[in-house]
Amino acid sequence: MKQRTRELAAGYRISRVIRGGWQLAGGHGAIDRDQAVDDLIAAFDAGLTTYDCADIYTGVEELIGAARAQLARTRGARAAASMHIHTKLVPDLDKLATINRDYIRGIVHQSLKRLGVEQLDMVQFHWWDYSYPGYVDAMGWLEELRHEGAVRNLGTTNFDTLRLAEIIGAGIPLVSQQLQYSVLDQRPARHLAALAAEKGLQFLCYGTVAGGFLSEKWLGQPEPASPLENRSLVKYKLIIDDFGGWDLFQRLLATLAAIGRRHNVDIATVASAWTLTRPQVAAVIVGARNQAHALANAKVMDLVLTGEDLAEIAAIHAESPGVAGDVYSLERDRNGRHGSIMHYNLNDGRT
Ligand SMILES: NC(=O)c1ccc[n+]([C@@H]2O[C@H](COP(=O)([O-])OP(=O)(O)OC[C@H]3O[C@@H](n4cnc5c(N)ncnc54)[C@H](OP(=O)(O)O)[C@@H]3O)[C@@H](O)[C@H]2O)c1
């Protein structure tokens, strides 16, 4: 039997599948607020007790806060306290040159207010451009907030190995880094995993189902032409291209499907479970618009892949050149294929 939870820091235990929140920010179809709150609680009941959101996911902190408040009303404070909510702090690209303590404190207090809590379980810090040096100072201001009790745990998202070593070296007690890590994208294993093992840093991984590409829906399908249904698919299609292209991807899907048949689960479940087998991986973060996929993803926590399963996936990997570079380095090139599709100033005009 697999462990359904993992200790991220002393006394702080999270579910190994985290409910991703970005799909609730709009752009993936209309959101019925009451239904969304019910869906979030259904995920909690299925064992997805940890949630991922961000200061820049419009309306999502409020939505998850409403689910937590409903849990508190209907089941008591103890149940609500066992729902862990991870948010992010993503300073706008245009603010990086002038960022100061007040800016950081303002965003943290805004998240506290939107979530309706007195302490944030986790703040994951993102920085768009290393040519601005303020990220270590910013982490220091977050550490002050942790000492004051406004934040329980500090994490990062999308930093590379060099900068994470710099942040840890400055004495910031990081517990986790959120990053892309999947059967298609193994960049974290290249350099960062060794540093993480040495420093006791755990990974929270997104992209494990590649926006839905890693599912039966795409098995045996011809390569899709642009435009794709949403920005997430555009992003993960680039990862498929870098992984080795559509034909190799189809062979990977067929392999995952065959493994799934042996365990009576689907491709997406096998794909997320594979990421959970990687060193330093504490959890996968899987996005979903509603209950259907969110509840299905609870099965990931019970699937134990065998040596044979892992060897079959490794045989496909042996044919892949692998996505290039360190964590998020492709995405940081704002003029490149991966970076040019990103939005860089989403905190602008926040309320
Ligand atoms: N730190 C960062 O920079 C960053 C970047 C990206 C994402 N994230 C976080 O990570 C979360 C997940 O990442 P992601 O949204 O990029 O990609 P993802 O989890 O790989 O893909 C989510 C999509 O896959 C579909 N899906 C989910 N489970 C499925 C299943 N069991 N079978 C078939 N399809 C399934 C969902 O479809 P339906 O909507 O139809 O359910 C959803 O639209 C986000 O919600 C967000 O919280 C963080």
The ligand as an SDF file (V2000), in Angstrom:
LIG
                    3D

 48 52  0  0  0  0  0  0  0  0999 V2000
    4.1690   27.1020  -10.6830 N   0  0  0  0  0  0  0  0  0  0  0  0
    3.8090   27.1770  -11.9310 C   0  0  0  0  0  0  0  0  0  0  0  0
    4.4320   27.9010  -12.7440 O   0  0  0  0  0  0  0  0  0  0  0  0
    2.6560   26.3600  -12.4290 C   0  0  0  0  0  0  0  0  0  0  0  0
    2.4810   26.1790  -13.8000 C   0  0  0  0  0  0  0  0  0  0  0  0
    1.4320   25.3880  -14.2260 C   0  0  0  0  0  0  0  0  0  0  0  0
    0.5780   24.8120  -13.3160 C   0  0  0  0  0  0  0  0  0  0  0  0
    0.7380   25.0020  -11.9740 N   0  0  0  0  0  0  0  0  0  0  0  0
   -0.1750   24.3730  -10.9800 C   0  0  0  0  0  0  0  0  0  0  0  0
   -0.2330   22.9930  -11.2520 O   0  0  0  0  0  0  0  0  0  0  0  0
   -1.5710   22.6040  -11.5680 C   0  0  0  0  0  0  0  0  0  0  0  0
   -1.5300   21.5160  -12.6390 C   0  0  0  0  0  0  0  0  0  0  0  0
   -0.7420   21.8730  -13.7690 O   0  0  0  0  0  0  0  0  0  0  0  0
   -1.3120   22.1550  -15.2040 P   0  0  0  0  0  0  0  0  0  0  0  0
   -2.6190   22.7850  -15.0590 O   0  0  0  0  0  0  0  0  0  0  0  0
   -0.3040   22.8850  -15.9630 O   0  0  0  0  0  0  0  0  0  0  0  0
   -1.4200   20.7910  -15.9360 O   0  0  0  0  0  0  0  0  0  0  0  0
   -1.9840   19.3390  -15.7110 P   0  0  0  0  0  0  0  0  0  0  0  0
   -2.3680   19.0490  -14.3220 O   0  0  0  0  0  0  0  0  0  0  0  0
   -0.9490   18.5300  -16.3780 O   0  0  0  0  0  0  0  0  0  0  0  0
   -3.2950   19.3050  -16.6450 O   0  0  0  0  0  0  0  0  0  0  0  0
   -4.5530   19.6230  -16.1980 C   0  0  0  0  0  0  0  0  0  0  0  0
   -5.5720   19.2570  -17.2780 C   0  0  0  0  0  0  0  0  0  0  0  0
   -5.5340   17.8550  -17.4840 O   0  0  0  0  0  0  0  0  0  0  0  0
   -6.8120   17.2850  -17.4260 C   0  0  0  0  0  0  0  0  0  0  0  0
   -6.7900   16.1310  -16.4920 N   0  0  0  0  0  0  0  0  0  0  0  0
   -6.5870   16.1490  -15.1560 C   0  0  0  0  0  0  0  0  0  0  0  0
   -6.6450   14.9100  -14.6480 N   0  0  0  0  0  0  0  0  0  0  0  0
   -6.9260   14.0890  -15.6850 C   0  0  0  0  0  0  0  0  0  0  0  0
   -7.1430   12.7120  -15.7820 C   0  0  0  0  0  0  0  0  0  0  0  0
   -7.1070   11.9370  -14.6950 N   0  0  0  0  0  0  0  0  0  0  0  0
   -7.4150   12.1980  -17.0030 N   0  0  0  0  0  0  0  0  0  0  0  0
   -7.4720   12.9760  -18.0890 C   0  0  0  0  0  0  0  0  0  0  0  0
   -7.2790   14.3050  -18.0590 N   0  0  0  0  0  0  0  0  0  0  0  0
   -7.0020   14.8680  -16.8550 C   0  0  0  0  0  0  0  0  0  0  0  0
   -7.7470   18.3280  -16.8400 C   0  0  0  0  0  0  0  0  0  0  0  0
   -8.9240   18.3170  -17.6120 O   0  0  0  0  0  0  0  0  0  0  0  0
  -10.3390   18.8110  -16.9940 P   0  0  0  0  0  0  0  0  0  0  0  0
  -10.1640   20.2600  -16.7760 O   0  0  0  0  0  0  0  0  0  0  0  0
  -11.3090   18.4440  -18.0500 O   0  0  0  0  0  0  0  0  0  0  0  0
  -10.5460   18.0700  -15.7020 O   0  0  0  0  0  0  0  0  0  0  0  0
   -6.9870   19.6290  -16.8920 C   0  0  0  0  0  0  0  0  0  0  0  0
   -7.5080   20.5210  -17.8160 O   0  0  0  0  0  0  0  0  0  0  0  0
   -2.2920   23.8890  -11.9580 C   0  0  0  0  0  0  0  0  0  0  0  0
   -3.6840   23.8080  -11.7270 O   0  0  0  0  0  0  0  0  0  0  0  0
   -1.6200   24.8760  -11.0390 C   0  0  0  0  0  0  0  0  0  0  0  0
   -2.1990   24.8150   -9.7350 O   0  0  0  0  0  0  0  0  0  0  0  0
    1.7810   25.7720  -11.5370 C   0  0  0  0  0  0  0  0  0  0  0  0
  1  2  1  0
  2  3  2  0
  2  4  1  0
  4  5  1  0
  4 48  2  0
  5  6  2  0
  6  7  1  0
  7  8  2  0
  8  9  1  0
  8 48  1  0
  9 10  1  0
  9 46  1  0
 10 11  1  0
 11 12  1  0
 11 44  1  0
 12 13  1  0
 13 14  1  0
 14 15  2  0
 14 16  1  0
 14 17  1  0
 17 18  1  0
 18 19  2  0
 18 20  1  0
 18 21  1  0
 21 22  1  0
 22 23  1  0
 23 24  1  0
 23 42  1  0
 24 25  1  0
 25 26  1  0
 25 36  1  0
 26 27  1  0
 26 35  1  0
 27 28  2  0
 28 29  1  0
 29 30  1  0
 29 35  2  0
 30 31  1  0
 30 32  2  0
 32 33  1  0
 33 34  2  0
 34 35  1  0
 36 37  1  0
 36 42  1  0
 37 38  1  0
 38 39  2  0
 38 40  1  0
 38 41  1  0
 42 43  1  0
 44 45  1  0
 44 46  1  0
 46 47  1  0
M  CHG  2   8   1  16  -1
M  END
$$$$
